[in-house]
Amino acid sequence: MSENIIIKTDCFFYEGSKPCAFHKKDGRLCNNCEDYKRIESRILIVKLDALGDVLRTTSILPALKKKYPNSHITWITKERALPILKSISLINRVFCVERNFIEYILNETFDVGICLDSDSYSSSILSIASCKNKYGFIADKSGNPVPVHENGREWWLMGLNDKLKRDNRKTYQEIIHTICNLQYEKHHPLIGESIINENLIDKFINENGISRGEKIIGINTGGGNRWEWKKWILDYYCQFISLIKSKYPEFQIILFGGPEEIDFNKEIIAKVGNLVIDAGCHNTLEEFISKVKLSDIFLTSDSLGFHIASALKIKSLVLVGPTSPWELEVYDNGEIIYPDIECLSCYLNKCNKVPNCMQMITPTKVFAKFELWMNLK
């Protein structure tokens, strides 16, 4: 009997140590299974950090699936990105570097390997992986990241030369598609529906007296601490909030932030009182994404919040100063707001210029953009 059993290990539904779902359903064998789906190519993606960059990199997945039909995609990342990547149906398997992953990489062979980070750790992972074709960055024998092909050289040099970075006018999405030799079709980043917690959303709106159908403005103060002036000005947030509530008192405003913004957001709330609803600064990734989904428009700096709003196809107003506004993609659903200043996109960690780039983005200017994108004038 066992001699007549065929096991098709190249099937998408092969489980290895347990029967597949179709065998459990009706006892069928691989021999004549009408649901057999052969894996035609195996793809490895290495993208570790930062979480916002991981999210916006998911925009390459539709192009990969188009170029490599019936491909099986493995993504290596850091643990905090697992909830997002595991929610995306186009990704078949996710490993994180904090757990066991290297055993799989050393044992397996891939048709395509992609590393889009030019750091030593990420590029070393792609270097040791057995891939028929590699794109992006590998590490040389000294552990130094270098581009695999000429397609990656421009992005590599931009990471090493501030002037080249400042002169660039291509979006990150355009750049990574070029690196991977993919046709760019301007796909949004991806977030799977499974990460959206509708029960959490219902609880949040009920606790805060929000009615379904009300216009909601999300304001995200997060932006990390790498660049001193990546975030907007505290008083500007307060003025912007007051402008909205004075002209459109019926709108609800939800204030977002992360652990680094606890004190900052407390100061805003102390100044504006009950003009905002506090989303909290200790949300899990699932909680943060679910609450952001409530927004009709999202005001943010270049941050994880922006990339989440893009993936959820929420209108976004993105305030940018020390980093490149031209690398950001809003998919014709919002606007990158930046000042007319010669030193824009300087990538300096600190700045003593007065006024600096973020101080030049005034609340009245942002309010005008808000009214425009909300079709209020």
DACORMO-V915921 format. One record per residue. N is the residue number from 1. RES is the residue in three letters. SS is DSSP state (H for helix, E for strand, L for the rest). PHI is phi in whole degrees, 0 to 359 (NA if undefined). NEAR is the number of other ideal C-beta (glycine too) atoms within 10 Angstrom. Layout:
BEGIN
N;RES;SS;PHI;NEAR
N;RES;SS;PHI;NEAR
END
This chain:
BEGIN
1;MET;L;NA;4
2;SER;H;295;4
3;GLU;H;292;4
4;ASN;H;268;7
5;ILE;L;275;9
6;ILE;L;254;9
7;ILE;L;246;12
8;LYS;L;267;16
9;THR;L;287;8
10;ASP;L;268;13
11;CYS;E;271;17
12;PHE;L;302;13
13;PHE;L;262;15
14;TYR;L;294;14
15;GLU;L;258;11
16;GLY;L;83;7
17;SER;L;263;4
18;LYS;L;209;8
19;PRO;L;298;12
20;CYS;L;287;20
21;ALA;H;298;10
22;PHE;H;286;17
23;HIS;H;294;15
24;LYS;H;296;11
25;LYS;H;288;10
26;ASP;H;218;6
27;GLY;L;77;8
28;ARG;L;295;16
29;LEU;L;252;13
30;CYS;H;297;17
31;ASN;H;313;11
32;ASN;H;225;8
33;CYS;L;288;16
34;GLU;L;285;6
35;ASP;L;259;12
36;TYR;L;303;17
37;LYS;L;227;13
38;ARG;E;280;9
39;ILE;L;285;16
40;GLU;L;268;12
41;SER;E;207;17
42;ARG;E;242;21
43;ILE;E;240;24
44;LEU;E;245;27
45;ILE;E;243;28
46;VAL;E;248;25
47;LYS;L;212;24
48;LEU;L;261;20
49;ASP;L;209;16
50;ALA;L;280;16
51;LEU;H;300;18
52;GLY;H;297;20
53;ASP;H;292;17
54;VAL;H;300;24
55;LEU;H;297;23
56;ARG;H;290;26
57;THR;H;289;24
58;THR;H;298;25
59;SER;H;294;25
60;ILE;H;278;23
61;LEU;H;299;21
62;PRO;H;300;15
63;ALA;H;292;20
64;LEU;H;297;19
65;LYS;H;293;14
66;LYS;H;289;13
67;LYS;H;283;15
68;TYR;L;237;17
69;PRO;L;300;8
70;ASN;L;55;11
71;SER;E;270;19
72;HIS;E;255;18
73;ILE;E;250;23
74;THR;E;251;21
75;TRP;E;238;26
76;ILE;E;257;24
77;THR;E;211;25
78;LYS;L;260;15
79;GLU;H;302;10
80;ARG;H;292;14
81;ALA;H;270;24
82;LEU;H;305;17
83;PRO;H;302;17
84;ILE;H;290;27
85;LEU;H;293;27
86;LYS;H;288;14
87;SER;L;277;19
88;ILE;L;264;20
89;SER;L;292;10
90;LEU;L;287;15
91;ILE;L;260;21
92;ASN;L;270;15
93;ARG;E;206;14
94;VAL;E;233;20
95;PHE;E;246;21
96;CYS;E;241;17
97;VAL;L;287;17
98;GLU;L;283;11
99;ARG;L;239;8
100;ASN;L;294;9
101;PHE;L;212;16
102;ILE;H;294;13
103;GLU;H;299;9
104;TYR;H;292;14
105;ILE;H;295;20
106;LEU;H;288;10
107;ASN;H;269;8
108;GLU;L;261;13
109;THR;E;239;11
110;PHE;E;241;22
111;ASP;E;281;16
112;VAL;E;226;21
113;GLY;E;235;26
114;ILE;E;229;27
115;CYS;E;229;31
116;LEU;L;254;25
117;ASP;L;252;22
118;SER;L;265;22
119;ASP;L;248;14
120;SER;H;296;16
121;TYR;H;294;15
122;SER;H;300;24
123;SER;H;293;24
124;SER;H;292;19
125;ILE;H;298;23
126;LEU;H;293;27
127;SER;H;299;21
128;ILE;H;275;11
129;ALA;L;286;22
130;SER;E;273;12
131;CYS;E;227;22
132;LYS;E;293;11
133;ASN;E;226;14
134;LYS;E;238;19
135;TYR;E;226;24
136;GLY;E;99;27
137;PHE;E;226;27
138;ILE;E;236;24
139;ALA;E;257;21
140;ASP;L;282;12
141;LYS;L;290;6
142;SER;L;262;7
143;GLY;L;85;11
144;ASN;L;271;12
145;PRO;E;291;23
146;VAL;E;219;15
147;PRO;E;290;19
148;VAL;L;288;22
149;HIS;L;232;13
150;GLU;H;299;7
151;ASN;H;301;16
152;GLY;H;265;25
153;ARG;H;294;13
154;GLU;H;298;15
155;TRP;H;293;22
156;TRP;H;299;17
157;LEU;H;293;13
158;MET;H;297;20
159;GLY;L;287;14
160;LEU;L;249;9
161;ASN;L;224;11
162;ASP;H;298;13
163;LYS;H;292;8
164;LEU;H;297;13
165;LYS;H;297;19
166;ARG;H;292;15
167;ASP;H;279;12
168;ASN;L;294;18
169;ARG;L;235;8
170;LYS;L;263;17
171;THR;L;285;20
172;TYR;H;303;19
173;GLN;H;297;24
174;GLU;H;299;15
175;ILE;H;296;19
176;ILE;H;289;25
177;HIS;H;295;22
178;THR;H;297;17
179;ILE;H;303;24
180;CYS;L;273;22
181;ASN;L;58;13
182;LEU;L;245;18
183;GLN;L;284;9
184;TYR;L;273;17
185;GLU;L;237;11
186;LYS;L;60;13
187;HIS;L;280;17
188;HIS;L;292;18
189;PRO;L;301;25
190;LEU;L;244;21
191;ILE;L;225;24
192;GLY;L;284;17
193;GLU;H;299;8
194;SER;H;296;12
195;ILE;H;275;17
196;ILE;L;279;16
197;ASN;L;259;17
198;GLU;H;293;10
199;ASN;H;296;8
200;LEU;H;296;16
201;ILE;H;298;17
202;ASP;H;300;11
203;LYS;H;297;12
204;PHE;H;295;19
205;ILE;H;290;19
206;ASN;H;291;10
207;GLU;H;292;9
208;ASN;L;249;12
209;GLY;L;65;9
210;ILE;L;269;16
211;SER;L;259;8
212;ARG;L;300;8
213;GLY;L;99;6
214;GLU;L;291;13
215;LYS;L;286;15
216;ILE;E;235;20
217;ILE;E;254;24
218;GLY;E;268;27
219;ILE;E;239;25
220;ASN;E;249;29
221;THR;L;268;23
222;GLY;L;290;23
223;GLY;L;184;25
224;GLY;L;76;15
225;ASN;L;244;9
226;ARG;L;292;11
227;TRP;L;246;20
228;GLU;L;304;15
229;TRP;L;249;21
230;LYS;L;288;21
231;LYS;L;273;25
232;TRP;L;283;24
233;ILE;L;271;18
234;LEU;H;304;14
235;ASP;H;295;12
236;TYR;H;293;18
237;TYR;H;302;24
238;CYS;H;296;19
239;GLN;H;295;18
240;PHE;H;296;24
241;ILE;H;299;22
242;SER;H;295;15
243;LEU;H;298;17
244;ILE;H;296;24
245;LYS;H;289;18
246;SER;H;286;9
247;LYS;H;262;11
248;TYR;L;229;16
249;PRO;L;298;8
250;GLU;L;282;7
251;PHE;L;282;17
252;GLN;E;262;23
253;ILE;E;239;20
254;ILE;E;251;22
255;LEU;E;261;23
256;PHE;E;247;26
257;GLY;L;183;27
258;GLY;L;245;20
259;PRO;H;305;9
260;GLU;H;286;14
261;GLU;H;255;19
262;ILE;H;305;12
263;ASP;H;293;9
264;PHE;H;299;16
265;ASN;H;291;23
266;LYS;H;299;13
267;GLU;H;294;14
268;ILE;H;299;21
269;ILE;H;297;16
270;ALA;H;297;9
271;LYS;H;275;15
272;VAL;H;257;18
273;GLY;H;62;8
274;ASN;H;276;7
275;LEU;H;286;18
276;VAL;L;233;21
277;ILE;E;256;21
278;ASP;E;275;14
279;ALA;L;281;21
280;GLY;L;88;16
281;CYS;L;243;20
282;HIS;L;239;10
283;ASN;L;288;18
284;THR;L;291;11
285;LEU;H;300;17
286;GLU;H;299;16
287;GLU;H;294;16
288;PHE;H;297;22
289;ILE;H;298;25
290;SER;H;298;20
291;LYS;H;287;23
292;VAL;H;300;25
293;LYS;L;301;19
294;LEU;L;289;21
295;SER;L;285;26
296;ASP;L;273;15
297;ILE;E;211;21
298;PHE;E;231;26
299;LEU;E;260;30
300;THR;E;201;27
301;SER;E;274;22
302;ASP;L;293;25
303;SER;L;202;24
304;LEU;H;304;25
305;GLY;H;304;28
306;PHE;H;298;29
307;HIS;H;291;28
308;ILE;H;294;30
309;ALA;H;300;29
310;SER;H;298;26
311;ALA;H;296;21
312;LEU;L;275;18
313;LYS;L;59;12
314;ILE;L;264;20
315;LYS;E;304;19
316;SER;E;229;27
317;LEU;E;247;24
318;VAL;E;246;23
319;LEU;E;267;26
320;VAL;E;227;23
321;GLY;L;223;28
322;PRO;L;283;22
323;THR;L;256;22
324;SER;L;280;23
325;PRO;L;286;17
326;TRP;L;281;19
327;GLU;L;281;21
328;LEU;L;271;21
329;GLU;L;239;21
330;VAL;L;254;16
331;TYR;L;57;15
332;ASP;L;58;7
333;ASN;L;230;15
334;GLY;E;146;23
335;GLU;E;208;17
336;ILE;E;271;18
337;ILE;E;254;18
338;TYR;E;214;22
339;PRO;L;276;19
340;ASP;L;272;7
341;ILE;L;219;16
342;GLU;L;297;5
343;CYS;L;268;14
344;LEU;L;307;18
345;SER;L;63;21
346;CYS;L;281;21
347;TYR;L;60;12
348;LEU;L;279;15
349;ASN;L;292;12
350;LYS;L;227;8
351;CYS;L;210;16
352;ASN;L;254;7
353;LYS;L;291;13
354;VAL;L;229;6
355;PRO;L;284;12
356;ASN;L;272;19
357;CYS;L;300;23
358;MET;H;287;23
359;GLN;H;292;16
360;MET;H;277;15
361;ILE;L;269;20
362;THR;L;278;15
363;PRO;H;302;20
364;THR;H;293;10
365;LYS;H;295;14
366;VAL;H;293;21
367;PHE;H;298;17
368;ALA;H;297;13
369;LYS;H;294;17
370;PHE;H;300;23
371;GLU;H;295;15
372;LEU;H;297;12
373;TRP;H;284;16
374;MET;L;268;17
375;ASN;L;55;6
376;LEU;L;260;11
377;LYS;L;207;6
END
